[in-house]
């Protein structure tokens, strides 16, 4: 027994030492450890560059550090969730990743897609790895959180009765899709075909050809994504959302006159404006007045609202619980605190930071 006790003590010390070693960073660029796995500075800076556009005003040192700590905190939580998803055999398959990748690429030409990837300092492998993580975590959240959410008819009725004023529409509103064709060349064209009319004659011919295709049964949203020259709405199928009648009064009179005479589902003729040619589709028209609980759209919007609220609440509680049970060391936060917010060589601009990361 006397011989055995020291051996037990030695083994315990070795196990303890191994555990300590496992949680020790291998270098100054290890910014966090999550259950023994390192999160490197380069990964944090990569996401930082993707969120700070080079053409915008650059954040101060303090703002940069705050953003980096927020990103690191997200990466820590995601690492915990991803590890659990893998353990539960919920990791996204290669096919699921490829489908999502194709979906993300679809609004852009290959040239535009590669340009944006280069500007953000992201490779296709980076993107697919992030998509696999995103899809895997979504599967886990759906199983452990979303599947447990129930919204009853009584929940819907209670919300409506407590928020009845929200469903009183003060004026008529119209949901509109549009296709825009201009006669000027736009180097930043955003449609999927990179199709851009450069003269008035080209613009008139293009608009007329698109209208003919619509008359033949072509899908309006798909044509808008392929050919509309409006940088804001082309990627969403030309969707302008719901526009109140008062806002129509502030637009070109020809547009307002056309919208007021259309019926839901109708596609307009080509409308010639000073700066463009437009084709409109009226998706829905809503009259002013109180929306009743019996309205299916009212019930659907309330259910979605309540579901989103519960998902956010339960999701936050779920993540917090998992994080509390994990072993996390945040070395970046310690460095910031110890240096009084003067951590050296903080990435100031995406352009300046891109070269070290690429090397």
C-alpha positions, 0 to 999 in steps of 0.5 A, a space after each residue: 500500500 505504501 508503494 502504491 500511493 506514490 505511484 497513484 500520486 505520480 499518475 495524478 500529477 502526470 494527468 494534471 500536467 498533461 491537462 495543463 499542457 493541453 490548454 497552454 497556447 503554442 504561440 502568441 498567435 493562439 488567441 483562444 483554446 476551446 476544449 483543447 483546440 486552438 483558434 488562431 489569430 489569422 482566422 479571427 483576422 480573416 473574418 474581421 476583413 470580411 466585415 470591414 469593407 475597405 471603401 468604408 471609414 476604418 474603425 479606431 484601434 479600440 473599435 477594431 479590438 472590440 470587433 475582433 473580440 466579438 468575432 473570437 467569441 462567435 468562433 468559440 461558440 461555433 467550435 463548441 456547437 460544431 464539435 457537438 454536431 460531429 459527435 451527434 453525427 449531424 455534420 453536413 454532407 459534401 452534397 449539402 455543402 455543394 448545394 449551398 455553395 451553388 445557391 450562394 454563387 448563383 446571383 453572380 457571374 464567375 468574374 464578380 464572384 471571384 472578385 468579391 472573394 479576392 477582396 475579402 481574402 477568402 478562398 473557395 475552400 474557406 467558404 466551403 468550410 464555413 458553409 459546412 460549419 454553418 449547415 452542421 450547426 443549423 442541423 444541431 439547433 433545429 434538432 435541439 431547439 427549433 423542434 421543441 418550439 410550438 405556437 398554439 392558436 391561443 398564442 396567436 390570438 393573444 398576440 393579436 389582441 395585445 398588438 391589434 394596432 399593428 395590424 391597422 394599415 393606414 393607407 393602401 400599399 402595393 407589392 411590386 417587382 421591377 426590371 430596370 434597363 438603362 442606356 448607360 454603361 455600369 461597370 458594377 452591373 449586378 445581374 447574373 448575366 452581366 448584361 448591360 445596355 450601353 445606348 438608348 437604342 440597346 436599352 429599348 430593344 432589350 426592354 422590348 425583348 424582355 417584355 416579349 419573354 414575359 408575355 410568353 410566360 417567363 418567370 419575372 423574378 428570374 428575368 430580373 435576376 438575369 437582366 435587370 440593371 438595378 444594383 439594389 433589386 436585381 439579386 432579389 428578383 426585382 422585389 421592391 417589397 410593399 410600397 405605400 401609396 404616399 410613396 408612389 406619389 413621390 415617384 415618377 407620375 407615369 409609375 404611379 399611374 401604371 401601378 394604380 391601374 394594375 391588378 395583382 399578377 399583371 405585368 405592365 408594358 415598358 415604361 419610358 422614364 428619363 433615366 431608364 426603361 422599366 417593367 413592373 409586376 404587381 404582386 399584391 394590393 392591400 387596401 387600408 384598414 384593420 386586418 382581422 385575426 381571421 386573415 391568413 396573412 395576419 396569422 402567418 406573420 404572427 406565427 413567424 414573429 412568435 417562432 423567431 422570438 422563441 428561437 432566439 431566446 431558446 437558442 441563446 439559452 442553449 448556447 450559454 449552457 453548452 459554453 458553460 460546460 466547455 473548457 475555454 481560455 480566451 487569450 486575446 481578452 487577457 492580452 487586451 486587458 493586460 495591455 490596457 487595450 494596446 495590443 500591438 499590430 491590430 489589423 487596421 484595414 482589410 487591404 493592409 491585412 490581406 498580405 500577411 494573411 496570404 503569406 
